[in-house]
Amino acid sequence: MIEATPIDAVMRALADPTRRTVFERVVGSDEITVVELTRGSGVTQGAISQHLKSLKQAGLVAERPEGRNVYYRARPEGLGPLVDWMGHYGVFWRERFANLRTLLKEIDP
């Protein structure tokens, strides 16, 4: 079986709209439990737990057990592979926009 690279894991984790919503809610809080994430989401507690498992495997969230609760928090460094990947293509587009800007100035001085 081919092992996923970090960028693949992050993209796969964030590809699901429900999972992105869960991640955004985790990011928006210091720490949050599954119960809090489930409340008002329209998604079952089991589904939320599965989404959190995927986010954790991708390195996007961390968990801290305390008694009967598990608290989740975002791991900003987990987005590193995505930021690096986007940065690579950012250089590509900056060059293209610079070329376009030059061309437009030549056409309409």
Protein Blocks (a to p, Z undefined) as FASTA:
>chain_A
ZZddfklmmmmmmmpmklmmmmmmmmmpmbdcfklmmnonlpafklmmmmmmmmmmnopa
ccddehjbccddddfklmmmmmmmmmmmmmmmmmmmmmmmmmmmmmmZZ
